Amino acid sequence: RPVGAQLVGKGLGANRHAKWTLGINFRETITEWDLGRRIGWNFVFDTTENWEFTDKHLMPDSAYYRVTRGGYTLQPLPGDKTRLIIDTTYWVRTPVNAYSALWGEFFLGDLEENLLTLVKERAEQN
């Protein structure tokens, strides 16, 4: 589950340092920066320390499965509201791609929902 992320720097080339439970950490290098509208990044998995809980084929930067890009988009809505949209790009290369792709959609969908819930809770606290 996500714990949080810290942005170090501003604009293109800055880094977000993501922290998850179980000691999972990784970086995201900013590739899109439209203040108040969009932030996008490339995932950087410098270390696989603490990833032992998962199958080696499902590591986020393995030869079989790779999470490559992600981002958040803010979409203005009527009534002074905003929708937060998250996107994640990945590829799968296995002998059972159809099955693996379904699993990837399920797994990433769950992660994205967890992230959006965390952001919502923090935004509503303020």
C-alpha positions as CSV (number, residue, x, y, z in Angstrom):
1,R,0.0,0.0,0.0
2,P,1.2,3.5,-0.7
3,V,2.5,5.6,2.2
4,G,3.4,8.8,0.3
5,A,5.8,10.4,-2.1
6,Q,8.1,13.4,-1.8
7,L,8.9,15.7,-4.7
8,V,12.6,16.7,-4.7
9,G,13.1,19.7,-7.1
10,K,10.6,21.3,-9.4
11,G,9.7,20.9,-13.0
12,L,11.1,18.5,-15.6
13,G,13.9,16.3,-14.3
14,A,12.8,16.6,-10.7
15,N,12.3,13.3,-8.8
16,R,9.5,11.9,-6.7
17,H,10.6,9.5,-4.0
18,A,7.7,7.0,-3.5
19,K,7.4,5.0,-0.3
20,W,5.1,2.0,0.2
21,T,4.5,-0.4,3.0
22,L,6.9,-3.3,3.5
23,G,9.8,-1.0,2.8
24,I,9.2,-0.7,-0.9
25,N,10.8,2.5,-2.3
26,F,11.3,3.7,-5.9
27,R,11.8,6.9,-7.8
28,E,9.8,8.7,-10.5
29,T,11.6,11.2,-12.8
30,I,9.4,14.0,-13.8
31,T,8.8,14.1,-17.6
32,E,5.7,16.3,-17.7
33,W,5.0,19.4,-15.7
34,D,2.0,21.6,-16.2
35,L,1.5,23.3,-12.8
36,G,-2.1,22.8,-11.5
37,R,-3.0,20.5,-14.4
38,R,-0.6,17.6,-15.0
39,I,2.4,15.8,-13.7
40,G,3.9,12.8,-15.4
41,W,6.9,10.6,-14.8
42,N,9.1,7.7,-15.8
43,F,9.4,5.0,-13.1
44,V,12.9,4.3,-11.9
45,F,13.5,1.1,-9.9
46,D,17.0,1.6,-8.6
47,T,16.8,-1.3,-6.2
48,T,14.6,-4.4,-5.8
49,E,15.3,-4.5,-2.0
50,N,12.2,-5.5,-0.1
51,W,10.4,-6.8,-3.3
52,E,10.9,-10.4,-2.2
53,F,7.2,-10.8,-1.4
54,T,6.4,-11.2,-5.2
55,D,7.3,-13.6,-8.0
56,K,10.5,-12.5,-9.8
57,H,8.5,-12.5,-13.1
58,L,6.3,-9.8,-11.6
59,M,8.9,-7.4,-10.5
60,P,8.1,-3.9,-11.9
61,D,11.2,-3.9,-14.1
62,S,11.7,-7.5,-15.1
63,A,12.1,-9.0,-18.5
64,Y,8.5,-10.1,-18.4
65,Y,6.7,-7.1,-16.9
66,R,7.8,-3.5,-16.9
67,V,6.0,-0.5,-15.4
68,T,7.3,2.5,-17.5
69,R,5.3,5.7,-17.0
70,G,2.6,7.3,-14.9
71,G,1.1,10.5,-13.9
72,Y,-1.8,12.6,-12.4
73,T,-4.1,14.9,-14.3
74,L,-6.4,17.4,-12.6
75,Q,-9.7,17.9,-14.4
76,P,-11.8,20.9,-13.3
77,L,-15.5,20.0,-12.7
78,P,-18.6,22.2,-12.1
79,G,-19.2,23.4,-8.6
80,D,-15.6,24.2,-7.8
81,K,-14.7,20.5,-7.8
82,T,-11.8,18.7,-9.3
83,R,-11.4,15.1,-10.6
84,L,-8.0,13.5,-10.1
85,I,-7.1,11.0,-12.9
86,I,-4.1,8.6,-12.5
87,D,-2.6,6.8,-15.4
88,T,0.1,4.0,-15.6
89,T,1.8,2.6,-18.6
90,Y,3.3,-0.9,-18.6
91,W,4.1,-3.7,-20.9
92,V,4.0,-7.5,-20.6
93,R,6.1,-10.0,-22.5
94,T,5.3,-13.6,-21.5
95,P,4.2,-16.9,-23.1
96,V,0.8,-16.2,-21.7
97,N,0.4,-12.5,-22.5
98,A,-3.4,-12.4,-22.4
99,Y,-3.5,-13.9,-18.9
100,S,-0.6,-11.7,-17.8
101,A,-2.3,-8.6,-19.1
102,L,-5.5,-9.3,-17.2
103,W,-3.5,-9.9,-14.1
104,G,-1.6,-6.6,-14.7
105,E,-4.8,-4.7,-15.2
106,F,-6.2,-6.1,-11.9
107,F,-3.0,-5.5,-10.0
108,L,-2.4,-2.0,-11.3
109,G,-6.0,-1.1,-10.9
110,D,-5.9,-2.0,-7.3
111,L,-2.7,0.0,-6.8
112,E,-4.2,3.0,-8.5
113,E,-7.4,2.9,-6.4
114,N,-5.2,2.8,-3.3
115,L,-3.3,5.8,-4.4
116,L,-6.4,7.8,-5.3
117,T,-7.9,6.9,-1.9
118,L,-4.8,8.1,-0.1
119,V,-4.8,11.4,-2.1
120,K,-8.5,11.9,-1.4
121,E,-8.1,11.3,2.3
122,R,-5.3,13.8,2.5
123,A,-7.1,16.4,0.4
124,E,-10.2,16.2,2.5
125,Q,-8.2,16.6,5.8
126,N,-7.3,20.1,4.6
